[in-house]
Amino acid sequence: MPDAIIQTHDLTIGYVTRKATYPVQIRLSLEVFQGEMVCLIGPNGCGKSTLLRTIAGLQPPLRGEVRIDNLPLGKQSISDKARLLSLVLTDRVEVSNLTVFNLVAMGRNPYTDWLGKLTDHDKQLINTALSQVHLEGYADHFINELSDGERQRAMIAKALVQDTPVILLDEPTAHLDINNRVEVMMLLHELARQTNKAIVLSTHELDLALQTADKLWLMTPKHGIAVGTPEDLILTNRFQKVFANNSYRFDPSTGNFMVKHAETPRVVSLKAIGTGYRAYWTERALVRNGYKISPDATDFVTVDETTDSWLFSKDGKEYVCSSLQELLAQMELN
């Protein structure tokens, strides 16, 4: 098995002030291999950004070391670091008179002379990166003409042309709408495989991380990091423990977070005719409105997938409804 491209040995991260040292996480030993996308997740304040900054060399470790491609990061010059890893930060790019091509070209700075002159090879890399992030035809567009999603893809292209074995991203989907969040996460997932780069990103998009990451770094406050595939961390209950909350729960059977609605004395049995998803959404609607689902209840709702209707039965009377809204209203009346 090849050596990991990112390695941390006995790494302690945190902050030093004039009065004291404040460790955030201690003795971390982590690995990332080429072609992997790793998502760093965990509650606020557990040290996700601190770890990324330490791996990027922007913040010194309190103890231990970070190695990139078997080289100790702390002993590398700024120029050498720029050839080992590239970094995409959360901050939104606000530049008015810069074209997409010129922004992406900044990624070639570690390789150009002091005049910043681009070679034909540099220009080819830039055009290739624009194609990889689906920005063909945008080279001459100004940055302020782009949508938030297009700007983020341009920043990813800049990281690609830096031609490093490692790309680090701090919350790359922040400020994006749902369509762009999905697109960016899928793009990073594909790029890890296409380019054989190691991609590590911090994110609060738990549902997308579960669906796109090769591995998760599941961080808990002051209790280290659990490492594994999303599925293994769910099956061992580690994921559920980290995100346990009085207001919601994680459903391992669906991979969704479910709000804990206040229950009322109302109990109903739920039956389904046919196969489909209406029963699932009917259960969600009933739970959201305070009903407890029990097979022993005397009142019951029958979901008929074959006729797209609902039958509510109570005290020997039956009410046929054509929508969930109508069903809920009928149940309230009775």
C-alpha positions as CSV (number, residue, x, y, z in Angstrom):
1,M,0.0,0.0,0.0
2,P,1.4,3.4,-0.9
3,D,2.4,5.9,1.8
4,A,-0.3,8.4,2.8
5,I,0.2,11.8,1.1
6,I,-0.9,13.6,4.3
7,Q,0.3,12.3,7.7
8,T,0.0,13.8,11.2
9,H,2.1,12.3,14.0
10,D,1.2,12.9,17.6
11,L,-0.3,16.2,16.6
12,T,-1.7,18.6,19.2
13,I,-3.5,21.7,17.9
14,G,-4.6,24.9,19.6
15,Y,-3.6,28.4,20.6
16,V,-0.9,30.1,22.6
17,T,-1.4,33.4,24.4
18,R,0.8,35.4,26.7
19,K,-0.9,33.8,29.7
20,A,-1.4,30.2,28.7
21,T,-1.5,27.5,26.0
22,Y,-5.0,26.2,25.0
23,P,-5.0,22.8,23.3
24,V,-8.1,22.1,21.2
25,Q,-7.3,18.5,20.1
26,I,-4.4,16.4,21.3
27,R,-2.2,13.6,19.9
28,L,-3.9,13.2,16.5
29,S,-2.5,10.7,14.1
30,L,-4.2,10.9,10.7
31,E,-3.7,9.8,7.2
32,V,-5.0,10.8,3.8
33,F,-4.2,8.9,0.6
34,Q,-4.1,10.2,-3.0
35,G,-7.4,10.1,-4.8
36,E,-9.4,10.4,-1.6
37,M,-11.9,13.0,-0.6
38,V,-12.0,13.4,3.2
39,C,-14.7,15.5,4.9
40,L,-13.9,16.9,8.3
41,I,-17.1,17.3,10.3
42,G,-18.1,17.9,13.9
43,P,-19.9,20.3,16.2
44,N,-19.0,24.0,16.3
45,G,-15.9,24.8,18.4
46,C,-14.3,21.4,18.2
47,G,-11.3,22.6,16.2
48,K,-12.1,21.8,12.5
49,S,-10.7,25.1,11.2
50,T,-7.8,25.0,13.6
51,L,-6.9,21.5,12.3
52,L,-7.1,22.7,8.6
53,R,-5.0,25.8,9.4
54,T,-2.4,23.6,11.1
55,I,-2.3,21.1,8.2
56,A,-2.0,24.1,5.8
57,G,1.0,25.5,7.7
58,L,-0.9,28.7,8.6
59,Q,-0.8,27.9,12.3
60,P,2.0,26.0,14.1
61,P,1.2,22.8,16.0
62,L,1.5,22.8,19.8
63,R,3.1,19.4,19.5
64,G,3.9,16.8,16.8
65,E,4.2,17.3,13.1
66,V,2.4,17.4,9.8
67,R,4.0,15.6,6.8
68,I,3.0,16.2,3.2
69,D,4.4,13.7,0.7
70,N,6.7,12.4,3.5
71,L,8.2,15.9,3.9
72,P,7.9,17.7,7.3
73,L,5.7,20.7,6.6
74,G,7.2,22.9,9.3
75,K,10.7,22.7,7.7
76,Q,9.6,23.7,4.2
77,S,10.0,27.2,2.7
78,I,6.9,29.2,1.7
79,S,7.7,28.4,-2.0
80,D,8.0,24.7,-1.3
81,K,4.8,24.7,0.7
82,A,3.0,26.3,-2.2
83,R,4.0,23.3,-4.3
84,L,2.8,20.8,-1.8
85,L,-0.7,22.0,-1.0
86,S,-3.2,24.6,-2.1
87,L,-5.9,26.1,0.1
88,V,-9.4,27.4,-0.7
89,L,-10.8,29.5,2.2
90,T,-14.4,30.3,3.2
91,D,-14.1,34.1,2.4
92,R,-16.2,35.2,-0.5
93,V,-14.1,36.6,-3.4
94,E,-14.9,40.3,-3.9
95,V,-12.8,41.6,-6.9
96,S,-14.3,43.8,-9.6
97,N,-11.8,44.1,-12.4
98,L,-10.3,40.6,-12.4
99,T,-11.2,38.1,-15.1
100,V,-11.7,34.4,-14.4
101,F,-8.6,33.6,-16.4
102,N,-6.4,36.0,-14.4
103,L,-7.8,34.7,-11.0
104,V,-7.1,31.1,-11.9
105,A,-3.7,32.1,-13.3
106,M,-2.7,33.2,-9.8
107,G,-2.4,29.5,-9.0
108,R,0.6,29.3,-11.2
109,N,2.5,31.9,-9.1
110,P,4.8,29.3,-7.4
111,Y,6.1,28.3,-10.9
112,T,6.4,31.6,-12.7
113,D,9.3,34.1,-12.7
114,W,9.2,37.4,-10.7
115,L,7.3,39.0,-13.6
116,G,4.6,36.4,-13.5
117,K,4.9,35.6,-17.2
118,L,2.8,32.6,-18.2
119,T,4.2,29.9,-20.5
120,D,2.1,28.0,-23.0
121,H,2.2,25.1,-20.6
122,D,0.7,27.4,-17.8
123,K,-2.1,28.5,-20.1
124,Q,-2.9,25.0,-21.1
125,L,-3.2,24.0,-17.4
126,I,-5.5,27.0,-16.8
127,N,-7.8,26.1,-19.7
128,T,-7.8,22.4,-18.6
129,A,-8.8,23.4,-15.0
130,L,-11.6,25.7,-16.3
131,S,-12.9,22.7,-18.2
132,Q,-12.6,20.4,-15.2
133,V,-14.8,22.8,-13.1
134,H,-17.2,23.3,-16.0
135,L,-16.3,27.0,-16.6
136,E,-15.5,26.6,-20.3
137,G,-16.2,29.9,-22.0
138,Y,-15.9,31.9,-18.8
139,A,-12.2,32.8,-19.1
140,D,-12.9,36.5,-20.1
141,H,-15.7,37.0,-17.7
142,F,-15.2,39.3,-14.7
143,I,-15.4,37.8,-11.3
144,N,-18.2,40.1,-10.2
145,E,-20.3,38.8,-13.1
146,L,-20.3,35.3,-11.7
147,S,-22.8,33.6,-9.4
148,D,-21.6,32.4,-6.0
149,G,-21.4,28.9,-7.3
150,E,-19.4,29.9,-10.3
151,R,-17.0,31.9,-8.1
152,Q,-16.4,28.9,-5.9
153,R,-15.7,26.8,-9.0
154,A,-13.2,29.4,-10.2
155,M,-11.4,29.2,-6.8
156,I,-11.3,25.4,-7.1
157,A,-9.8,25.8,-10.6
158,K,-7.1,28.1,-9.1
159,A,-6.2,25.4,-6.6
160,L,-6.1,22.8,-9.4
161,V,-3.6,24.8,-11.5
162,Q,-1.3,25.2,-8.5
163,D,-0.6,21.5,-9.3
164,T,-0.2,20.3,-5.7
165,P,-0.9,16.7,-4.5
166,V,-3.1,18.1,-1.7
167,I,-6.1,20.5,-1.8
168,L,-7.6,21.8,1.4
169,L,-10.9,23.6,1.5
170,D,-12.5,25.4,4.5
171,E,-16.3,25.1,4.2
172,P,-16.4,25.3,0.4
173,T,-20.2,25.3,0.3
174,A,-20.7,28.2,2.6
175,H,-22.8,31.0,1.1
176,L,-24.2,28.7,-1.6
177,D,-27.8,27.6,-2.4
178,I,-28.7,23.9,-2.4
179,N,-28.1,23.4,-6.1
180,N,-24.6,24.8,-5.9
181,R,-23.8,23.0,-2.6
182,V,-24.6,19.7,-4.3
183,E,-22.7,20.6,-7.4
184,V,-19.6,21.7,-5.6
185,M,-19.5,18.6,-3.4
186,M,-20.0,16.3,-6.4
187,L,-17.3,18.2,-8.3
188,L,-14.8,17.7,-5.5
189,H,-15.7,14.0,-5.3
190,E,-15.1,13.6,-9.0
191,L,-11.9,15.7,-9.0
192,A,-10.3,13.5,-6.3
193,R,-10.7,10.5,-8.6
194,Q,-9.9,12.2,-11.9
195,T,-6.7,14.0,-10.7
196,N,-5.6,11.5,-8.0
197,K,-5.2,14.4,-5.6
198,A,-6.0,14.2,-1.9
199,I,-8.9,16.6,-1.1
200,V,-9.7,17.5,2.5
201,L,-12.5,19.8,3.4
202,S,-14.4,21.0,6.4
203,T,-18.1,21.2,6.1
204,H,-21.4,21.5,8.0
205,E,-23.3,19.8,5.1
206,L,-23.6,16.5,7.0
207,D,-26.1,14.9,4.5
208,L,-23.8,15.7,1.5
209,A,-20.7,14.6,3.4
210,L,-22.3,11.2,4.1
211,Q,-23.1,10.8,0.3
212,T,-19.8,12.1,-1.2
213,A,-16.9,11.5,1.2
214,D,-14.6,8.5,0.8
215,K,-13.8,9.0,4.5
216,L,-15.0,11.1,7.4
217,W,-12.9,12.7,10.1
218,L,-15.5,12.9,12.8
219,M,-14.3,15.4,15.4
220,T,-15.6,15.7,18.9
221,P,-14.7,18.4,21.4
222,K,-11.5,17.4,23.1
223,H,-12.0,13.7,22.4
224,G,-10.1,13.2,19.2
225,I,-11.2,12.2,15.7
226,A,-13.0,9.0,14.6
227,V,-11.9,8.0,11.1
228,G,-13.8,5.8,8.7
229,T,-16.1,5.5,5.8
230,P,-19.5,7.2,6.4
231,E,-21.2,3.9,6.5
232,D,-18.9,2.4,9.1
233,L,-19.2,5.4,11.4
234,I,-23.0,5.1,11.2
235,L,-23.1,1.3,11.7
236,T,-20.8,1.6,14.8
237,N,-23.1,4.4,16.2
238,R,-20.2,6.9,16.4
239,F,-21.9,9.3,14.1
240,Q,-25.1,9.3,16.1
241,K,-23.3,9.9,19.4
242,V,-21.4,12.9,18.1
243,F,-24.6,14.6,16.8
244,A,-27.0,13.5,19.6
245,N,-29.4,16.3,20.4
246,N,-32.6,16.9,22.3
247,S,-34.2,18.6,19.3
248,Y,-33.4,16.1,16.6
249,R,-32.2,12.5,16.0
250,F,-30.3,10.8,13.2
251,D,-32.2,8.0,11.5
252,P,-29.6,5.3,10.5
253,S,-32.2,3.5,8.3
254,T,-32.6,6.5,6.0
255,G,-29.5,8.6,6.6
256,N,-31.7,11.6,7.5
257,F,-31.8,13.9,10.5
258,M,-35.3,13.9,12.0
259,V,-36.8,16.7,14.1
260,K,-38.1,15.5,17.5
261,H,-41.7,16.7,17.5
262,A,-43.6,17.0,20.8
263,E,-45.9,14.0,21.1
264,T,-49.6,14.3,22.1
265,P,-51.9,11.6,23.4
266,R,-53.1,11.0,19.8
267,V,-52.2,7.5,18.6
268,V,-52.9,6.1,15.1
269,S,-52.0,3.0,13.2
270,L,-50.6,3.3,9.7
271,K,-51.2,0.8,6.9
272,A,-50.2,0.8,3.3
273,I,-51.7,-0.7,0.1
274,G,-49.1,-1.2,-2.6
275,T,-45.5,-0.2,-2.6
276,G,-44.2,3.4,-2.9
277,Y,-43.1,6.4,-0.9
278,R,-46.5,7.8,0.1
279,A,-46.5,5.8,3.4
280,Y,-43.1,7.3,4.3
281,W,-44.3,10.9,3.8
282,T,-47.6,10.2,5.4
283,E,-45.8,9.0,8.6
284,R,-43.6,12.1,8.5
285,A,-46.7,14.3,8.3
286,L,-48.5,12.5,11.1
287,V,-45.4,12.7,13.4
288,R,-44.9,16.3,12.6
289,N,-48.5,17.0,13.8
290,G,-47.9,15.1,17.1
291,Y,-49.3,11.7,16.3
292,K,-47.7,8.6,17.7
293,I,-47.6,5.7,15.2
294,S,-48.6,2.4,16.9
295,P,-49.9,-0.9,15.4
296,D,-52.2,-1.3,18.4
297,A,-54.1,1.9,17.9
298,T,-57.8,1.7,17.2
299,D,-57.8,4.7,14.8
300,F,-55.9,4.0,11.6
301,V,-54.9,5.6,8.4
302,T,-54.6,3.5,5.2
303,V,-52.4,4.8,2.4
304,D,-53.6,3.5,-0.9
305,E,-50.7,3.7,-3.4
306,T,-52.9,2.3,-6.1
307,T,-55.5,5.1,-6.0
308,D,-53.4,8.0,-4.6
309,S,-55.8,8.3,-1.7
310,W,-55.9,8.1,2.1
311,L,-58.6,6.4,4.3
312,F,-59.0,7.6,7.9
313,S,-61.0,5.2,10.1
314,K,-62.3,6.2,13.5
315,D,-65.1,4.7,15.7
316,G,-66.4,2.7,12.7
317,K,-66.6,5.7,10.4
318,E,-64.4,6.1,7.3
319,Y,-63.2,9.2,5.6
320,V,-61.6,9.2,2.1
321,C,-59.1,12.0,1.5
322,S,-57.3,13.0,-1.7
323,S,-54.4,14.8,-0.1
324,L,-52.4,14.8,3.2
325,Q,-53.7,18.3,3.9
326,E,-57.3,17.0,3.7
327,L,-56.4,14.0,5.8
328,L,-54.8,16.1,8.6
329,A,-57.8,18.4,8.6
330,Q,-60.2,15.5,8.8
331,M,-58.3,13.9,11.7
332,E,-58.4,17.2,13.6
333,L,-62.2,17.4,13.2
334,N,-62.6,13.9,14.6
